[in-house]
């Protein structure tokens, strides 16, 4: 029987989806999460538990339009896991179907959810779960590059191209001149890993590459830096260290 996680920020929609899932005899357990961040924490516990563990999740029924991390962001993150749960999108938006299937979604169910249509998605998930082959382990990445998911394709971003990093819960968003990418690594881990490469913490939410700082601004006791086209605040506890580092910068 499938162990399911339903994710939707609208409580009535989440409760209806859980009701329909629990009524399906192929669903053993169905839990709910009100946003993608909560869902990620639950999925992390599932992965730590292992496929046969008490916390395991087989399939995630995922809304797309949510505040913060949306459903597509979450699905992209899951593709980087060694053995992620299957994903079924449950959404009111028709125009994300191509992106959803690029991310290897099992199915794309439109709201309002019909019992028969959801049952078909459950059938597909159960069939895939029973026939899924184990994944081949991935080798360690190049330390000068970091893998990111983009439209279901793994690309590699050079660390030298990253201007700054923004904390988003247990995840981090890498910013470059060409865009941004969400990865499943805490900011504190990147701070330790990239300190020798010229990255410095300027705020609890931001890690910045010194070489990409264009200006240091002082205004009425507040400190900020210009990185590309963005102005980022520097916390008081990090301001002195940052000024010293910039003064010593070649």
C-alpha positions as CSV (number, residue, x, y, z in Angstrom):
1,X,0.0,0.0,0.0
2,X,1.2,3.5,-0.8
3,X,2.4,6.0,1.8
4,X,1.4,9.4,0.6
5,X,2.1,13.0,1.4
6,X,-0.3,15.7,0.2
7,X,1.0,19.3,-0.1
8,X,-1.3,22.3,-0.5
9,X,-1.3,25.8,1.2
10,X,-5.1,26.1,1.0
11,X,-6.5,24.1,3.9
12,X,-9.9,23.2,2.3
13,X,-8.1,21.8,-0.8
14,X,-5.7,19.9,1.4
15,X,-8.4,18.4,3.5
16,X,-10.4,17.3,0.5
17,X,-7.4,15.7,-1.1
18,X,-6.6,13.8,2.1
19,X,-10.2,12.6,2.3
20,X,-10.1,11.3,-1.3
21,X,-6.7,9.6,-0.7
22,X,-7.7,7.9,2.5
23,X,-10.8,6.6,0.7
24,X,-8.6,4.8,-1.9
25,X,-7.8,1.2,-0.8
26,X,-4.3,1.4,-2.3
27,X,-3.3,4.2,0.1
28,X,-2.0,2.9,3.4
29,X,-1.3,6.3,5.0
30,X,-1.9,9.9,3.9
31,X,-0.4,12.9,5.6
32,X,-0.7,16.6,4.9
33,X,1.7,19.6,4.7
34,X,0.7,23.2,4.4
35,X,3.7,24.4,2.3
36,X,6.7,23.1,0.5
37,X,9.1,23.9,3.4
38,X,7.1,21.7,5.8
39,X,6.9,19.0,3.1
40,X,10.7,19.1,2.6
41,X,11.3,18.5,6.3
42,X,8.9,15.6,6.2
43,X,10.5,14.1,3.1
44,X,14.0,14.5,4.7
45,X,12.8,12.3,7.6
46,X,11.4,9.8,5.1
47,X,14.7,9.6,3.3
48,X,16.6,9.2,6.6
49,X,14.2,6.4,7.5
50,X,14.9,4.5,4.3
51,X,12.4,2.9,1.8
52,X,11.2,0.4,4.3
53,X,11.3,2.6,7.4
54,X,8.4,3.8,9.5
55,X,8.7,7.4,8.1
56,X,8.9,6.4,4.4
57,X,6.9,8.2,1.7
58,X,6.2,6.6,-1.7
59,X,4.4,9.5,-3.5
60,X,3.8,13.2,-3.0
61,X,0.6,14.8,-4.3
62,X,1.8,18.4,-4.9
63,X,0.1,21.7,-5.5
64,X,2.0,24.2,-7.7
65,X,1.0,27.7,-6.7
66,X,2.2,28.1,-3.2
67,X,4.0,31.0,-1.4
68,X,7.8,30.7,-1.0
69,X,8.9,27.5,-2.6
70,X,6.3,26.5,-5.2
71,X,5.5,23.0,-6.2
72,X,7.8,23.1,-9.3
73,X,10.7,24.2,-7.1
74,X,10.1,21.3,-4.7
75,X,9.9,18.8,-7.5
76,X,13.2,20.1,-8.9
77,X,14.8,19.6,-5.5
78,X,13.5,16.1,-5.3
79,X,15.2,15.1,-8.6
80,X,18.5,15.6,-6.9
81,X,17.8,13.0,-4.2
82,X,19.1,9.5,-4.5
83,X,15.7,7.8,-4.0
84,X,13.0,10.5,-4.1
85,X,9.3,9.8,-3.7
86,X,7.2,9.8,-6.8
87,X,5.4,13.1,-7.6
88,X,1.8,13.7,-8.8
89,X,0.9,17.4,-9.4
90,X,-2.6,18.4,-8.2
91,X,-3.3,22.0,-9.4
92,X,-5.8,24.4,-10.8
93,X,-3.3,25.6,-13.5
94,X,-3.2,23.9,-16.9
95,X,-0.2,25.7,-18.2
96,X,2.5,24.0,-16.2
97,X,2.0,20.5,-17.5
98,X,5.0,20.5,-19.8
99,X,7.3,21.6,-17.0
100,X,5.7,19.0,-14.7
101,X,6.4,16.1,-17.0
102,X,9.9,17.4,-17.7
103,X,10.4,16.8,-14.0
104,X,9.3,13.2,-14.4
105,X,5.9,13.7,-12.7
106,X,3.8,10.5,-12.6
107,X,0.6,12.5,-13.4
108,X,-1.0,15.9,-13.6
109,X,-4.4,16.2,-12.0
110,X,-6.5,19.3,-12.4
111,X,-8.7,20.9,-9.7
112,X,-11.4,20.5,-8.8
113,X,-10.3,16.9,-8.2
114,X,-12.6,14.2,-9.3
115,X,-12.4,10.9,-7.4
116,X,-12.0,8.8,-10.6
117,X,-9.2,11.0,-11.9
118,X,-7.3,10.9,-8.6
119,X,-7.8,7.1,-8.5
120,X,-6.0,6.9,-11.9
121,X,-3.1,8.9,-10.6
122,X,-2.9,6.6,-7.6
123,X,-2.9,3.5,-9.9
124,X,0.0,4.9,-11.9
125,X,2.0,5.7,-8.8
126,X,1.4,2.2,-7.3
127,X,2.4,0.6,-10.6
128,X,5.6,2.7,-10.8
129,X,6.5,2.1,-7.2
130,X,6.2,-1.7,-7.7
131,X,8.4,-1.7,-10.8
132,X,10.9,1.0,-9.9
133,X,14.6,0.0,-10.3
134,X,17.2,1.2,-7.9
135,X,19.2,4.3,-9.0
136,X,22.8,4.2,-9.9
137,X,24.9,6.1,-7.4
138,X,26.2,9.5,-8.6
139,X,29.9,10.3,-8.3
140,X,31.2,13.2,-6.2
141,X,30.8,16.6,-8.1
142,X,33.7,18.8,-9.2
143,X,34.5,21.1,-6.2
144,X,34.7,24.1,-8.7
145,X,31.2,23.5,-9.9
146,X,27.8,22.8,-8.2
147,X,25.0,20.8,-9.8
148,X,21.6,22.4,-10.0
149,X,18.3,21.3,-11.5
150,X,16.7,23.3,-14.3
151,X,13.7,22.0,-16.1
152,X,14.4,18.4,-15.1
153,X,18.0,18.6,-16.4
154,X,21.1,18.7,-14.2
155,X,23.4,21.6,-15.0
156,X,26.7,22.6,-13.4
157,X,27.2,26.2,-12.2
158,X,30.8,27.4,-11.7
159,X,31.4,28.6,-8.1
160,X,33.3,31.6,-9.6
161,X,30.1,32.8,-11.3
162,X,28.1,32.9,-8.0
163,X,27.7,36.4,-6.8
164,X,25.8,35.7,-3.6
165,X,23.8,33.0,-1.8
166,X,20.5,33.6,0.0
167,X,19.2,31.3,2.8
168,X,15.7,29.9,2.3
169,X,14.9,27.6,5.3
170,X,17.1,24.5,5.1
171,X,17.9,25.4,1.5
172,X,20.0,28.0,-0.4
173,X,19.4,30.0,-3.5
174,X,22.5,30.6,-5.6
175,X,22.5,33.9,-7.5
176,X,24.5,34.5,-10.7
177,X,24.4,37.2,-13.4
178,X,22.2,34.9,-15.5
179,X,19.7,33.9,-12.8
180,X,19.2,31.9,-9.6
181,X,19.1,28.2,-8.6
182,X,17.7,26.6,-5.5
183,X,19.8,23.8,-3.9
184,X,19.3,21.5,-1.0
185,X,22.3,22.7,1.0
186,X,22.1,24.9,4.1
187,X,23.8,28.3,4.0
188,X,26.0,27.4,7.0
189,X,27.5,24.5,5.0
190,X,28.2,26.6,2.0
191,X,29.8,29.3,4.3
192,X,32.3,26.7,5.6
193,X,32.9,25.1,2.3
194,X,33.5,28.3,0.3
195,X,35.3,30.4,2.9
196,X,38.6,29.7,1.2
197,X,37.1,30.8,-2.1
198,X,36.4,34.3,-0.9
199,X,32.8,34.0,0.3
200,X,31.9,35.9,3.4
201,X,28.8,36.0,5.6
202,X,27.3,39.5,5.7
203,X,23.9,38.6,7.3
204,X,22.1,35.6,8.6
205,X,20.4,35.3,5.2
206,X,23.3,36.2,2.9
207,X,26.7,34.9,1.9
208,X,28.6,37.0,-0.6
209,X,31.6,36.5,-2.9
210,X,34.0,39.4,-2.1
211,X,35.1,39.6,-5.8
212,X,31.6,40.5,-6.8
213,X,31.1,43.4,-4.4
214,X,31.1,46.6,-6.3
215,X,30.4,49.1,-3.5
216,X,30.3,49.3,0.2
217,X,27.7,51.9,1.4
218,X,27.3,53.6,4.8
219,X,24.1,55.4,5.5
220,X,22.9,56.7,8.9
221,X,24.7,53.9,10.7
222,X,23.6,51.1,8.3
223,X,25.9,49.2,6.1
224,X,25.1,47.6,2.7
225,X,26.9,46.3,-0.3
226,X,26.1,46.4,-4.0
227,X,26.4,43.0,-5.7
228,X,25.6,43.3,-9.4
229,X,22.3,45.2,-9.5
230,X,21.2,44.2,-5.9
231,X,21.8,46.1,-2.6
232,X,22.2,43.7,0.3
233,X,22.1,44.7,4.0
234,X,25.1,43.9,6.2
235,X,24.3,43.1,9.8
236,X,26.2,44.9,12.6
237,X,28.0,41.8,13.8
238,X,29.5,41.3,10.3
239,X,30.2,44.9,9.2
240,X,33.6,45.3,10.8
241,X,34.9,42.0,9.4
242,X,33.6,42.8,6.0
243,X,35.2,46.2,5.9
244,X,38.6,44.7,7.0
245,X,38.3,42.0,4.3
246,X,37.5,44.6,1.6
247,X,40.4,46.8,2.6
248,X,42.8,43.8,2.3
249,X,41.3,42.7,-1.0
250,X,43.8,42.8,-3.9
